[in-house]
Amino acid sequence: MSTAEEIQAVALRGGPVTGPDGKRLGTLREVFLDGSSGLPSWALVALGRLRPAERFVPLDGAEVDGDTLHVPY
């Protein structure tokens, strides 16, 4: 898994989030840390343009590649 700093940097840039098939899921809006470990555990991802919505995505196994966050879900 990528570090908290790497994931936060993607969130600050509003970077894209992609799923296991490489297709774009949406834009990373915010990262939530685990209260006990301080590690990133959930991401808030903005979806869609015509009918905007937001979804929580678990960050277990997530990887940062440049300005993109790849999640395995």
Buried (B, 14 or more C-beta within 10 A) or exposed (E): EBEBEBBBBBBEEEBBBBBEEEEEBBBBEEBEBEEEEEEBBBBBBBBEEEEEEEEEBEBEEBBBEEEBBBBEE
